[in-house]
Amino acid sequence: MRMWQVAVCGPGECTPQEAEAARDVGRLLAEGGAVVLCGGYGGVMAAAAAGARKAGGVVVGVLSGRDRAGASPDLTVALPTGLGEARNALIVRAADAVVVVGGSWGTLSELALAQRAGTPVITLGGWRVLDAEGGPVPGPVAAAGPADAVRLALAAAERARPLSP
C-alpha cells in the first residue's frame, strides 16, 4: 500500500471557514491513506489534525518549540524541534505534497520552501504569488475546495515521487 505524507500548512490563527476547510482536508487525506504532517499547534494545523484523527488517520506535528507544550491534542506524534520557524523547512521537505489553507507569513515561507524543493503545492485560499507583470507564478495550483485540494495533492505526490511497492 502506498502511503503519502502530505503537509497541511496554514496560520495558527485562522477564520472559521479556513478551520472547516482544513478539517475537511485532514479528514479526506486520512481517508485516502495519507499521513498528515503539520506544524502541530492551533488554527489550520489543529483543524487538519482533528479532521485526520476523527477519520482514524496518522498526524505528525513538527513543533517549533523544545517540548510538546501547546501541541494539538489530536496529533498522533509530536516532534519538538527547538528550531522555531526553521522547522517549516522540515515539514515541507518531509512531504510528498503540500496543501496550503489560508495564509500567514509562516505559511508563505512554507509555500516558498516547498516550491524551492520541487514539492507540489496546492493552495486553498490565502496566498496568490504574482510575478512582476502581475501574472501568476508557475507552481502553486489553486484548488476549488477541500476535496479538489486532496485529489490534486495526492495526484501531484504520485507524479512527483512515485513510491516503490
C-alpha positions as MATLAB code, in Angstrom:
seq = 'MRMWQVAVCGPGECTPQEAEAARDVGRLLAEGGAVVLCGGYGGVMAAAAAGARKAGGVVVGVLSGRDRAGASPDLTVALPTGLGEARNALIVRAADAVVVVGGSWGTLSELALAQRAGTPVITLGGWRVLDAEGGPVPGPVAAAGPADAVRLALAAAERARPLSP';
ca = [
       0.000    0.000    0.000;
       1.290    3.447   -0.890;
       1.461    5.872    1.969;
       1.921    9.510    1.064;
       2.935   12.195    3.520;
       1.023   15.386    2.841;
       1.684   18.592    4.768;
      -1.232   20.833    5.619;
       0.071   24.342    6.239;
      -1.770   27.426    7.382;
      -1.991   30.123   10.021;
      -2.050   29.356   13.733;
      -4.937   31.806   13.994;
      -7.467   31.285   11.239;
     -11.028   32.078   10.235;
     -13.855   29.605   10.913;
     -14.020   28.949    7.153;
     -10.300   28.131    6.997;
     -10.659   25.818   10.010;
     -13.564   23.997    8.372;
     -11.624   23.615    5.114;
      -8.539   22.345    6.996;
     -10.653   19.817    8.957;
     -12.097   18.533    5.692;
      -8.641   18.344    4.079;
      -7.262   16.415    7.077;
     -10.211   14.013    7.078;
     -10.042   13.397    3.332;
      -6.279   12.853    3.411;
      -6.667   10.307    6.229;
      -9.480    8.567    4.377;
      -7.157    8.416    1.358;
      -4.461    6.721    3.452;
      -2.090    9.687    3.660;
      -0.109   10.650    6.750;
      -0.837   14.283    7.604;
       2.133   16.494    8.526;
       1.639   19.886   10.124;
       3.201   22.423   12.464;
       1.320   20.857   15.359;
      -0.231   23.865   17.065;
      -3.518   25.792   16.662;
      -5.592   27.180   13.816;
      -5.307   25.388   10.484;
      -2.803   22.925   11.964;
      -5.150   21.852   14.782;
      -8.149   21.680   12.462;
      -6.321   19.441    9.958;
      -5.134   17.240   12.829;
      -8.669   16.965   14.231;
     -10.100   16.031   10.845;
      -7.460   13.375   10.228;
      -7.717   11.927   13.726;
     -11.519   11.702   13.508;
     -11.062    9.662   10.322;
      -8.565    7.344   12.057;
      -5.527    8.818   10.336;
      -1.971    9.458   11.467;
      -0.950   13.075   12.163;
       2.643   14.146   12.769;
       3.202   17.589   14.265;
       6.655   19.092   13.718;
       6.779   21.554   16.607;
       8.832   24.731   16.703;
       9.434   24.519   20.462;
      11.778   22.392   22.555;
       8.904   20.495   24.191;
       5.324   19.461   23.449;
       3.730   22.384   25.292;
       0.828   23.849   23.335;
       0.713   20.992   20.826;
      -2.644   19.973   19.410;
      -4.197   17.068   21.345;
      -5.150   15.481   18.007;
      -1.565   14.721   16.990;
      -0.542   11.076   16.751;
       3.120   12.052   17.028;
       4.503   15.368   18.331;
       8.118   16.099   17.399;
       9.624   19.024   19.361;
      12.499   20.506   17.360;
      13.536   23.693   19.149;
      14.082   25.147   15.681;
      11.478   27.905   15.754;
      10.264   28.818   12.286;
      13.145   26.869   10.707;
      11.023   23.784   11.374;
       8.924   24.882    8.367;
      11.687   23.532    6.133;
      11.430   20.116    7.820;
       7.681   19.992    7.352;
       7.772   20.628    3.617;
      10.908   18.517    2.996;
       9.220   15.508    4.611;
       6.091   15.997    2.485;
       5.278   14.442   -0.866;
       2.862   17.348   -1.435;
       1.780   20.445    0.484;
      -1.743   21.804    0.887;
      -1.803   25.457    1.950;
      -5.035   26.600    3.611;
      -5.285   30.346    4.156;
      -2.233   32.489    4.628;
       0.168   33.997    7.122;
       3.860   34.873    6.918;
       4.841   31.438    8.215;
       2.533   29.830    5.664;
       4.135   31.870    2.895;
       7.551   30.597    3.996;
       6.297   27.005    3.785;
       4.872   27.629    0.313;
       8.179   29.149   -0.842;
      10.337   26.422    0.717;
       8.185   23.704   -0.871;
       8.408   25.378   -4.271;
      12.186   25.690   -3.966;
      12.422   21.976   -3.121;
      10.188   20.958   -6.025;
       7.432   19.704   -3.715;
       3.979   20.158   -5.289;
       1.905   22.900   -3.619;
      -1.889   23.083   -3.694;
      -3.500   26.277   -2.393;
      -6.930   26.658   -0.853;
      -7.488   30.383   -0.409;
      -4.763   32.518    1.090;
      -1.641   33.493   -0.792;
      -1.518   34.190   -4.508;
       2.021   34.789   -5.681;
       2.364   37.038   -8.743;
       5.301   37.879  -10.981;
       6.483   41.411  -11.827;
       3.829   41.728  -14.562;
       1.040   40.662  -12.183;
       0.663   37.164  -13.616;
       0.564   34.000  -11.526;
       3.920   32.417  -10.721;
       4.140   28.884  -12.125;
       3.988   26.223   -9.445;
       1.237   26.525   -6.850;
      -2.061   25.070   -8.050;
      -5.304   26.596   -6.767;
      -7.988   24.151   -5.615;
     -11.739   24.746   -5.776;
     -12.362   23.211   -2.342;
     -11.090   20.622    0.151;
     -11.938   17.556   -1.967;
     -10.262   19.108   -5.005;
      -7.200   20.048   -2.910;
      -6.790   16.468   -1.680;
      -7.310   14.998   -5.147;
      -4.733   17.382   -6.626;
      -2.244   16.818   -3.776;
      -2.358   13.023   -3.968;
      -2.098   13.045   -7.773;
       0.818   15.503   -7.641;
       2.571   13.444   -4.956;
       2.347   10.345   -7.103;
       3.708   12.149  -10.175;
       6.497   13.850   -8.220;
       7.656   10.955   -6.052;
       6.471    7.540   -7.139;
       6.886    5.096   -4.273;
       8.188    1.563   -4.596;
       5.679   -1.217   -3.858;
];
